[in-house]
Amino acid sequence: MTLELTQNSWQKEVVEAATPVIVDFWASWCGPCKMMAPVFDELSKDYEGLLKFAKISTEDFPDAATSNGITGIPCLIIYKHGKEVDRIVGFNPKAALKDKIDAIIKDL
């Protein structure tokens, strides 16, 4: 399950989260973001209990994008205790994205 974030829920859902969180920064006009959405949702089921999946619209919440240094989307950032651990920029097919996520979270 993918959680839809807002500026107001960021503190609770990302900074104070007990488990690491992967956040998809996206926009409705972004073609690669539209391709990433179903892949991201599918992978959320594979990591249940290990990694929380969330997304935030850079159109609706531009301050979140700015404060996180987003320069290209889709941009997936993995956070632990509210601190960025790593980021994945651009579209990735499911297998490639899973490999990248696995490599990042194995040390968390």
C-alpha positions in Angstrom: 0.0 0.0 0.0 1.3 3.4 -0.9 0.6 6.3 1.4 -0.3 9.8 -0.1 1.8 12.4 1.8 1.1 16.1 2.4 3.2 18.8 4.0 1.2 18.2 7.2 1.8 14.4 7.3 5.5 14.6 6.4 6.7 14.9 10.1 4.6 11.9 11.3 4.9 9.6 8.3 8.6 10.2 7.3 10.5 11.8 10.1 8.9 9.9 13.0 8.4 6.6 11.2 9.6 3.5 13.0 10.6 1.8 9.7 12.5 3.3 6.8 10.4 5.1 4.2 10.7 5.4 0.4 9.1 8.5 -0.9 8.2 8.9 -4.6 8.3 12.6 -5.6 6.1 12.9 -8.7 3.9 15.2 -10.8 0.8 14.5 -12.9 2.4 15.9 -16.1 5.4 13.6 -15.9 5.3 10.6 -18.3 8.0 8.6 -16.5 6.2 9.3 -13.2 3.0 7.7 -14.6 5.0 4.7 -15.7 6.6 4.4 -12.3 3.4 4.6 -10.3 2.1 1.0 -10.9 5.7 -0.4 -10.4 6.0 1.5 -7.1 2.6 0.3 -5.9 3.4 -3.3 -6.8 6.7 -3.2 -5.0 5.0 -1.8 -1.9 3.5 -5.2 -1.3 6.9 -7.0 -1.4 8.3 -4.8 1.3 5.4 -4.7 3.7 6.7 -4.3 7.3 10.3 -3.6 6.1 9.9 -0.4 4.1 7.0 2.1 4.1 6.0 3.3 0.6 4.8 6.9 0.2 4.4 9.5 -2.5 4.1 13.2 -2.6 3.1 15.5 -5.5 5.7 18.1 -6.4 2.9 20.1 -7.9 0.7 20.2 -4.8 3.6 20.4 -2.4 6.5 22.2 -4.1 8.1 23.1 -0.8 8.7 19.4 -0.1 10.5 19.1 -3.4 12.6 22.2 -2.8 13.6 21.3 0.7 14.6 17.8 -0.5 16.7 19.0 -3.4 14.5 17.4 -6.1 15.9 18.4 -9.5 14.4 15.6 -11.6 11.3 13.3 -11.3 10.4 10.7 -10.6 12.8 10.7 -7.7 12.6 8.1 -5.0 14.3 8.9 -1.7 14.8 6.4 1.1 14.7 7.9 4.6 15.6 6.4 7.9 14.6 8.5 11.0 13.8 11.4 8.7 17.3 11.4 7.2 18.0 10.7 3.5 19.9 7.4 3.0 19.9 7.2 -0.8 17.9 8.3 -3.9 16.9 6.7 -7.2 16.1 9.2 -10.0 14.2 8.3 -13.2 12.0 5.4 -14.2 13.2 1.9 -13.5 11.4 -1.3 -14.5 10.2 -3.4 -11.5 13.2 -5.9 -11.4 15.8 -3.1 -11.7 14.1 -1.0 -9.1 13.8 -4.0 -6.7 17.5 -4.7 -7.1 18.3 -1.0 -6.3 16.0 -0.9 -3.3 17.4 -4.2 -2.0 21.0 -2.9 -2.3 20.1 0.2 -0.4 18.1 -1.3 2.5 20.4 -4.3 3.2 22.5 -2.1 5.4 19.7 -0.2 7.2 
